[in-house]
């Protein structure tokens, strides 16, 4: 269930839970974070780890993370960017259209 960062925070607050934010650098780590959140039943925030972009294209990682977040049964926010390398990267991670 893909949420905005704000909605993920509100969901956690309404359910009186902490909201973990995890920086992901590749598809495997993205999968691990979402799988762990599903297993425990808690929402999470995904952040793009820009230092990993030389291993995987930033737009590819963003698209995969958004797809995985959309398909997850647990709330996953993915609007927070850690040192985004470009506006296209930010757009890929937020689902927005770059200007």
Secondary structure as UniProt FT lines:
FT   STRAND          2..3
FT   HELIX           5..14
FT   TURN            15..16
FT   STRAND          20..24
FT   HELIX           27..40
FT   STRAND          44..49
FT   HELIX           50..52
FT   TURN            53..55
FT   HELIX           58..71
FT   STRAND          76..82
FT   HELIX           87..94
//
